[in-house]
Amino acid sequence: MQPTDNYSVPRRALDVEDYIDIVRRHKGWIFGPFLFVLVASVVGAYLYPDSYTSQAVVKIVPQQVPQNMVQSAINQQMSDRINSMAQTILSRTVLTTIINTFGLYTRERSRMPIEDVIEQMKKNVQILPVASTTTAADRIPAFAVTFSYANRIMAQRVVQDLVSRFIDENIRN
């Protein structure tokens, strides 16, 4: 037999029953990836460690005595003062004291040197200025101290300790 080159069979248009049949035949390929992603995301959510973030906002009250009567001993901007206090409070010795006092990062301390644990804690501590929605003249001078940790009680205690250290450092200056 000789194959013919111009031989074509006209096809009919697909209707709803044909699409249902296609879905029925290929349901494994259609619903398999969806089910895999669903199961993987649920397992990932349960295996991912919990992380709690504690935050405290410290409002800075300006001096009550007028500037023309008593000259201020500190002529720096408020953000510069906060940054200098943050460098003092987030120093290696202070963070080592906080880690040892509260017993933080026990697993990490057994596996890594203390310098790496301190760097990890520095990543979890944030000191940010509080942004207000009002104009610059009505701006509230405040900053927020946040700390993220797996234990919510320890996160709260560490933030309380950091805020008290900020207040003590401000009084000392």
Summary of the structure (lengths in Angstrom):
residues: 173
radius of gyration: 31.1
end to end distance: 103.3
largest distance: 114.9
contacts: 354
relative contact order: 0.15
helix: 53%
strand: 12%
